[in-house]
């Protein structure tokens, strides 16, 4: 087969018209790469945030529909200083359970480390109009907390921040949301802890004759 030089001449011309690859590469390398925005340090304001070195961000939200009135539910979980409903009672307390500044000193289990004293502080407690529910915020008061794993490795709990939000659904049912985010060096199953507590509260209400149906949930994400 014969090729005509006239047939390939336009192709040669087109190739010569293209800019050299090295020129494109040099231009792209000269452009600065933008730095990602720096996130604020995690704290009491829920927002995208950065945990301190040695810890990582953990978050869990659990929701349940409790078949009881807000007032009956509040009588069990509303007082920040009364915690038997989630399986333990404070070693000591200060303040009143419905006013910011109240503190509870608890013994808490840390996976792979054992039981340690942890202090939590109530930072917000308010009711919704017409007795339609309440909103509560609390956080670790002694963060950062340093501990040792049973292996001897160091661990850090740099902070936990909780929200409990309760709303009336009619006169005999309530929605209950419990959210937590934390900066922790070890995995902690907040979901299991919250769901277990919600089921226990429902059982307490039933035992007191305050339940008006079946518990819906808890659901977690």
Sine and cosine of phi, psi and omega as CSV:
sin_phi,cos_phi,sin_psi,cos_psi,sin_omega,cos_omega
0.00,0.00,0.68,-0.73,0.00,-1.00
-0.97,-0.22,0.62,-0.79,0.06,-1.00
-0.94,-0.34,0.63,-0.78,0.03,-1.00
-1.00,-0.09,0.77,-0.64,0.06,-1.00
-0.87,0.49,-0.45,0.89,0.03,-1.00
-0.93,0.37,-0.50,0.87,-0.04,-1.00
-0.96,0.29,-0.52,0.86,-0.07,-1.00
-0.99,-0.14,-0.13,0.99,0.01,-1.00
-0.86,0.51,-0.71,0.70,0.03,-1.00
-0.86,0.51,-0.57,0.82,0.00,-1.00
-0.91,0.41,-0.65,0.76,0.03,-1.00
-0.89,0.46,-0.67,0.75,0.00,-1.00
-0.90,0.44,-0.65,0.76,0.01,-1.00
-0.90,0.44,-0.66,0.75,-0.01,-1.00
-0.90,0.44,-0.64,0.77,0.00,-1.00
-0.92,0.38,-0.43,0.90,-0.03,-1.00
-0.97,0.24,-0.35,0.94,-0.02,-1.00
-0.97,0.26,0.60,-0.80,0.06,-1.00
-0.93,0.36,0.52,-0.86,0.00,-1.00
-0.92,0.40,0.57,-0.82,-0.01,-1.00
-0.87,0.49,-0.58,0.81,-0.02,-1.00
-0.91,0.43,-0.51,0.86,0.03,-1.00
-0.93,0.38,-0.69,0.73,0.03,-1.00
-0.89,0.45,-0.69,0.72,-0.01,-1.00
-0.88,0.47,-0.66,0.75,-0.04,-1.00
-0.92,0.38,-0.57,0.82,0.03,-1.00
-0.92,0.39,-0.68,0.73,-0.03,-1.00
-0.92,0.39,-0.56,0.83,-0.02,-1.00
-0.95,0.31,-0.37,0.93,-0.04,-1.00
-0.99,0.15,-0.21,0.98,-0.02,-1.00
-1.00,0.09,0.78,-0.62,-0.01,-1.00
-0.94,0.35,0.61,-0.80,0.05,-1.00
-1.00,0.09,0.84,-0.55,-0.03,-1.00
-0.91,0.41,0.64,-0.77,0.03,-1.00
-0.99,0.15,0.63,-0.78,0.05,-1.00
-0.91,0.42,0.51,-0.86,-0.01,-1.00
-0.89,0.46,0.61,-0.79,0.00,-1.00
-0.99,0.14,0.80,-0.59,-0.02,-1.00
-0.98,0.18,0.54,-0.84,0.06,-1.00
-0.94,0.35,0.38,-0.93,0.07,-1.00
-0.92,0.40,0.64,-0.76,-0.01,-1.00
-0.86,0.50,0.63,-0.78,-0.02,-1.00
-0.34,-0.94,-0.30,-0.95,-0.09,-1.00
-0.93,0.36,-0.28,0.96,0.03,-1.00
-1.00,0.04,0.89,-0.46,0.02,-1.00
-0.91,0.42,0.89,-0.46,-0.02,-1.00
-0.19,-0.98,0.29,-0.96,0.13,-0.99
-0.83,0.55,0.76,-0.65,-0.12,-0.99
-0.50,-0.87,0.15,-0.99,-0.04,-1.00
-0.88,-0.47,0.76,-0.65,0.04,-1.00
-0.99,0.11,0.45,-0.89,0.04,-1.00
-0.89,0.46,0.35,-0.94,0.03,-1.00
-0.83,0.56,0.65,-0.76,0.00,-1.00
1.00,-0.04,-0.11,0.99,0.04,-1.00
-0.77,-0.63,0.23,-0.97,0.09,-1.00
-0.64,-0.77,0.36,-0.93,-0.12,-0.99
-0.96,0.27,0.77,-0.64,0.08,-1.00
-0.76,-0.65,0.64,-0.77,-0.03,-1.00
-0.58,-0.81,0.56,-0.83,0.05,-1.00
-0.46,-0.89,0.64,-0.77,0.08,-1.00
-0.76,-0.65,0.79,-0.61,0.03,-1.00
-0.85,-0.52,0.63,-0.78,-0.02,-1.00
-0.73,-0.68,0.66,-0.75,0.07,-1.00
-0.60,-0.80,0.50,-0.87,0.16,-0.99
-0.98,-0.22,0.93,-0.37,-0.06,-1.00
-1.00,-0.05,0.81,-0.58,-0.04,-1.00
-0.98,0.18,0.86,0.50,0.00,-1.00
-0.43,-0.90,0.34,-0.94,-0.01,-1.00
-0.93,0.36,0.35,-0.94,0.05,-1.00
-0.85,0.52,-0.67,0.74,-0.04,-1.00
-0.90,0.44,-0.63,0.78,0.02,-1.00
-0.94,0.34,-0.64,0.77,0.05,-1.00
-0.91,0.41,-0.67,0.74,0.00,-1.00
-0.89,0.45,-0.53,0.85,-0.01,-1.00
-0.89,0.45,-0.34,0.94,-0.01,-1.00
-0.98,-0.17,-0.71,0.70,-0.13,-0.99
-0.95,-0.32,-0.11,0.99,-0.13,-0.99
-0.95,0.30,-0.58,0.82,-0.03,-1.00
-0.98,0.21,0.92,-0.39,-0.06,-1.00
-0.85,0.53,-0.49,0.87,-0.07,-1.00
-1.00,0.01,-0.05,1.00,0.03,-1.00
-0.95,-0.32,0.94,-0.34,-0.17,-0.98
-0.82,-0.57,0.20,0.98,-0.05,-1.00
-0.87,0.49,-0.39,0.92,-0.03,-1.00
-0.92,0.40,-0.35,0.94,0.09,-1.00
-0.95,-0.30,0.32,0.95,0.24,-0.97
0.98,-0.20,0.09,1.00,0.02,-1.00
-0.44,-0.90,0.34,-0.94,0.06,-1.00
-0.84,-0.54,0.52,-0.86,-0.04,-1.00
-0.89,0.46,0.55,-0.84,0.14,-0.99
-0.94,0.33,-0.56,0.83,0.05,-1.00
-0.33,-0.94,0.35,-0.94,-0.01,-1.00
-0.64,-0.77,0.37,-0.93,0.15,-0.99
-0.67,-0.74,0.54,-0.84,0.02,-1.00
1.00,0.08,-0.25,-0.97,0.05,-1.00
-0.88,-0.47,0.52,-0.85,-0.18,-0.98
-0.96,0.29,0.02,1.00,0.00,-1.00
-0.84,-0.54,0.22,0.98,-0.04,-1.00
-0.79,-0.62,0.73,-0.69,0.04,-1.00
-0.80,0.60,0.59,-0.81,-0.04,-1.00
0.97,-0.24,-0.28,0.96,0.05,-1.00
-0.90,0.43,0.61,-0.79,0.00,-1.00
-0.77,-0.64,0.57,-0.82,0.09,-1.00
-0.78,-0.62,0.73,-0.69,0.00,-1.00
-0.97,-0.24,0.93,-0.36,-0.11,-0.99
-0.91,-0.41,0.39,-0.92,0.20,-0.98
-0.99,-0.16,0.87,-0.49,-0.06,-1.00
-0.84,-0.54,0.63,-0.78,0.03,-1.00
-0.99,0.11,0.75,-0.66,0.07,-1.00
-0.94,-0.35,0.83,-0.55,-0.05,-1.00
-0.80,0.60,0.79,-0.61,0.05,-1.00
0.97,0.25,0.16,0.99,-0.06,-1.00
-0.75,-0.66,-0.50,0.87,-0.05,-1.00
0.93,-0.38,-0.34,-0.94,-0.07,-1.00
-0.97,-0.26,0.74,-0.67,-0.03,-1.00
-0.72,-0.70,0.46,-0.89,0.09,-1.00
-0.97,0.22,0.71,-0.70,0.01,-1.00
-0.70,-0.71,0.69,-0.73,0.00,-1.00
-0.95,-0.30,0.75,-0.66,0.06,-1.00
-0.88,-0.47,0.55,-0.83,-0.04,-1.00
-0.82,-0.57,0.72,-0.70,0.08,-1.00
-0.97,0.23,0.82,-0.57,-0.03,-1.00
-0.94,-0.35,-0.30,0.95,0.02,-1.00
-0.38,-0.92,0.70,-0.71,0.11,-0.99
-0.55,-0.83,0.86,-0.50,0.01,-1.00
-0.56,-0.83,0.45,-0.89,0.07,-1.00
-0.98,-0.21,0.42,-0.91,0.11,-0.99
-1.00,0.02,0.46,-0.89,-0.02,-1.00
-0.83,0.56,0.49,-0.87,0.06,-1.00
0.88,0.48,0.52,0.85,0.02,-1.00
0.82,0.58,0.63,0.78,-0.07,-1.00
-1.00,-0.01,0.16,0.99,0.03,-1.00
0.61,-0.79,-0.14,-0.99,0.02,-1.00
-0.48,-0.87,0.30,-0.95,-0.06,-1.00
-0.73,-0.68,0.74,-0.67,-0.09,-1.00
-0.69,-0.72,0.69,-0.72,0.10,-0.99
-0.80,-0.60,0.65,-0.76,0.09,-1.00
-0.50,-0.87,0.25,-0.97,-0.09,-1.00
-0.42,-0.91,0.24,-0.97,0.12,-0.99
-0.89,0.46,0.70,-0.71,0.01,-1.00
-0.99,-0.15,-0.26,0.97,-0.07,-1.00
-0.90,-0.43,0.47,0.88,0.03,-1.00
-0.99,0.16,0.55,-0.83,-0.03,1.00
-0.98,0.20,0.52,-0.85,-0.01,-1.00
-0.91,-0.41,0.83,-0.56,-0.04,-1.00
-0.97,-0.24,0.64,-0.77,-0.01,-1.00
-0.53,-0.85,0.12,-0.99,0.05,-1.00
-0.87,-0.50,0.72,-0.70,0.12,-0.99
-0.95,0.32,0.31,-0.95,0.02,-1.00
-0.89,0.46,-0.34,0.94,0.05,-1.00
-0.98,0.21,-0.19,0.98,-0.06,-1.00
0.99,-0.15,-0.21,0.98,0.00,-1.00
-0.94,0.33,0.57,-0.82,0.02,-1.00
-0.97,0.24,0.47,-0.88,0.06,-1.00
-0.71,-0.71,0.38,-0.93,-0.01,-1.00
-0.69,-0.73,0.73,-0.68,0.24,-0.97
-0.92,-0.40,0.98,-0.21,-0.16,-0.99
-1.00,0.02,-0.07,1.00,0.05,-1.00
0.44,-0.90,0.55,-0.83,0.15,-0.99
-0.73,-0.69,0.60,-0.80,-0.02,-1.00
-0.70,-0.71,0.87,-0.50,-0.09,-1.00
-0.91,-0.42,0.52,-0.86,0.15,-0.99
-0.75,-0.66,0.75,-0.67,0.18,-0.98
-0.86,-0.51,0.80,-0.59,-0.09,-1.00
-0.77,-0.64,0.90,-0.44,-0.07,-1.00
-0.87,-0.49,0.75,-0.67,0.02,-1.00
-0.75,-0.66,0.61,-0.79,0.07,-1.00
-0.96,0.29,0.65,-0.76,0.17,-0.99
-0.86,-0.51,1.00,0.03,-0.13,-0.99
0.97,0.26,-0.34,-0.94,-0.08,-1.00
-1.00,-0.06,-0.21,0.98,-0.11,-0.99
-0.70,-0.71,0.41,0.91,0.03,-1.00
-0.49,-0.87,0.53,-0.85,-0.06,-1.00
-0.62,-0.78,0.60,-0.80,0.15,-0.99
-1.00,-0.08,0.62,-0.78,-0.04,-1.00
-0.72,-0.69,0.89,-0.46,0.06,-1.00
-0.93,-0.36,0.71,-0.70,0.06,-1.00
-0.76,-0.66,0.91,-0.42,-0.01,-1.00
-0.89,-0.46,0.61,-0.79,0.12,-0.99
-0.63,-0.78,0.61,-0.79,0.25,-0.97
-0.75,-0.66,0.52,-0.86,-0.15,-0.99
-0.52,-0.85,0.39,-0.92,0.17,-0.99
-0.91,-0.41,0.95,-0.32,-0.20,-0.98
-0.67,-0.74,0.53,-0.85,0.02,-1.00
-1.00,-0.01,-0.17,0.99,0.03,-1.00
-0.79,-0.62,0.39,-0.92,0.05,-1.00
-0.93,0.35,0.70,-0.72,0.10,-1.00
-0.75,-0.66,0.72,-0.69,-0.06,-1.00
-1.00,0.05,0.97,0.24,0.02,-1.00
-0.88,0.47,-0.60,0.80,-0.02,-1.00
-0.85,0.53,-0.76,0.66,-0.03,-1.00
-0.89,0.45,-0.65,0.76,-0.01,-1.00
-0.89,0.45,-0.74,0.68,-0.03,-1.00
-0.92,0.39,-0.70,0.71,-0.02,-1.00
-0.90,0.44,-0.63,0.77,0.04,-1.00
-0.89,0.46,-0.67,0.74,0.01,-1.00
-0.91,0.43,-0.66,0.75,0.01,-1.00
-0.89,0.45,-0.67,0.74,0.03,-1.00
-0.90,0.43,-0.61,0.79,0.01,-1.00
-0.91,0.41,-0.66,0.75,0.04,-1.00
-0.89,0.46,-0.67,0.74,0.04,-1.00
-0.87,0.49,-0.65,0.76,0.02,-1.00
-0.92,0.40,-0.62,0.78,0.04,-1.00
-0.89,0.46,-0.71,0.70,0.02,-1.00
-0.88,0.47,-0.64,0.76,0.04,-1.00
-0.89,0.45,-0.68,0.73,-0.01,-1.00
-0.91,0.42,-0.43,0.90,0.02,-1.00
-1.00,-0.01,0.00,1.00,-0.03,-1.00
0.96,0.27,0.38,0.93,-0.04,-1.00
-0.98,-0.21,-0.01,1.00,-0.04,-1.00
-1.00,-0.01,0.61,-0.79,-0.06,-1.00
-0.82,-0.57,0.58,0.81,-0.01,-1.00
0.43,-0.90,-0.44,-0.90,-0.04,-1.00
-0.96,-0.28,0.58,-0.82,0.10,-0.99
-0.90,0.44,0.72,-0.70,0.10,-0.99
-0.95,-0.30,0.88,-0.47,-0.08,-1.00
0.99,-0.16,-0.43,-0.91,0.00,1.00
-0.96,0.30,0.43,-0.90,0.10,-1.00
-0.87,-0.49,0.63,-0.77,-0.04,-1.00
-0.75,-0.66,0.47,-0.88,0.09,-1.00
-0.51,-0.86,0.00,0.00,0.00,0.00
